[in-house]
Amino acid sequence: TVLAGPTETPAPSATPSLTPTPIPASVALEGIRHEYQKFNNCAPASLSMALSYWGWPGDQIEARAYLRPSFEADDKNVNAFELVDFVEKQTDLDALWRVGGDLDMLKRLLAAGFPVLIEKGLDPHDDAWMGHYQVISGYNDAKGQFRVYDSYEGPPEAYGVPYETIAQFWRHFDFVYVVIFPSERAAQVQSILGPNSDPLWNFQAAAELALAEANSLSGREQFFAWYNRGTSLVFLQDYAGAAQAYDNAFAIYATLSEEERPWRVLWYQDGSYAAYYYTGRYQDVINLAHTALVTVDKPVLEETYYWRGLAKEALGDHEGALEDLNRAFALNPNSTSAGAELQRISP
């Protein structure tokens, strides 16, 4: 399927201490090369910046060639697991991704010398809500700010972000984060993550966090909390629970004002397709895909075509399924299982 689980890592073997090791009141990691993004290229640019810290000599153009190979189609999103895939296949470094992160986790990784990539929401002054990546390179408790390399806003000298702003907009992507590291430092990263090293534990904890937030927040933030709950339950293969969470999210979405609605959300997060597909709601998958595709000006969103193709095949539309799956494969053969599905259903 399109959705890939987090990188498997062994659970930490050391007995955790009762008191966490104190960390400095401020950290500023140096050695990152800032890049302003090309059009719609924040993920490759952000990944390039994070890799530069570890001495990678490439740039966002090299990263884009793998992450967004169809230059004409202008793919709108790169998932966290695709960033990890690039690191593991195209560099000599390792990486992992997790969800349900918090500010303390960011600080502990930074204090140990690991920049962190996060995906978050963005409300630009001249456009509607969209997804965006940032590289967190430090923090300052006295100022209450994170030190951020942003491919859109600029380097840390021009762009410090308040803790509460990171916390709010990070929620929009299930508090997902990517850590890159040399393989010999894997045990250190796992020790910092603690039980979050275990993907199953991580998604269970994230699902519980999302439920707690869904019951305490309101408006657009409540929409994202229910959406996060669905995302985590999909990875846990609780598709019925995920479908209910997405139903709740979309019900709240309908109550939001036009200005508040994050109508691009399906460009970036496709878990709702999986939830509805695996609960037999094939027409809902097709309807949701149509909702996403009418908002883009080019035939992009390979994940959307992938899931619509599977839903069409399940409903007996073989020709339509082949068309959608071929389109998904052409857009990005590196990120979906469209090739395998085409082999399965082709004459």
ABEGO torsion letter per residue (X at the ends): XABBBBBBBBBBABBBBABBBBBBABBBBBGBBBBBBBBGAAAAAAAAAAAAAAGBABBAAAAAAAABABAAAGBABBBAAAAAAAAAAABABBBBBBBGBBAAAAAAAAAAGBBBBBBBBBBBAABBBBBBBBBBAEBBAAAGBBBBBBAAAEBAAABBBBAAAAAAAAAAAGGBBBBBBBAAAAAAAAAAAEAAABAAAAAAAAAAAAAAAAAABBEAAAAAAAAAAAAAAAAAGBAAAAAAAAAAAAAAAAABBAAABBAAAAAABAAAAAAAAAAGBAAAAAAAAAAAAAABABBBGAAAAAAAAAAAAAAGBAAAAAAAAAAAAAABAAABAAAAAAAAABX
